[in-house]
Amino acid sequence: ARFIHSKLNRPIRVCGVVKNVGEPGGGPFWIKGADGQISKQIVESAQVDLESKQQKSIWESSTHFNPVDLVCGLKNYRGESFDLPKYVDPNMGFISHKSKDGRELKALELPGLWNGAMADWITLFIEVPLITFNPVKGILDLLRPEHQASGV
């Protein structure tokens, strides 16, 4: 009973995901943690060893992409707020590659909102219509029709 209570009495996130159409970013995956537990997580490409044929194959065959919408439950069944830092995986940091003024840099990224700070939350992924996904990863993305004012 204690085990079931500990697994069900935790914050929950319901993540809307869209079909993978090749946009940069992360996606929903099953992962095995350092403790051997398997969980659903949002994984960014920087967290994947793309030199590994197995990991690259899994990454490239992913069918869905990045959370588009999130609905979060932050209170327990008694209406009390969860102590959210208890549900963070501090070891989910990773090295990412950036550039500044044409110079290649490596950055240590600490657990982000998707990929570490919510690591021990109950996680559900649901597919939502592609029209709900309008990313802005770069300045040119603002020129896409979905980011243009209509009727102005």
C-alpha angles and dihedrals in degrees: 000000000000092000093051091046091051091050097046101036098074138093117290132213124192107198123198110216131186132213111278109259097169101272116148117257142064138313146195116286141162109241136184112227127215088265091057093250116137118222142161112258140166107245126197122212090246088064093057124086097227089183087069109086091211095051092042091051092050091047094049094047095052111130101200138047142218125316110282098181130015130200113189133195109207101171132070128235089277093055093253120139116250118240092244098195087065089067098053123106103217090192094064093091117121142185115256129188118237136164132219123186090346093308119123114233137182118219130194105225116200120217106302128210094271103030108046112350089072096033097122097040123112101260129202125179121204127180115241129186115283090235089073090064115083108155126191106199094148140014093262090060087072088068092064114112093246090062095049122101111246124215094012 
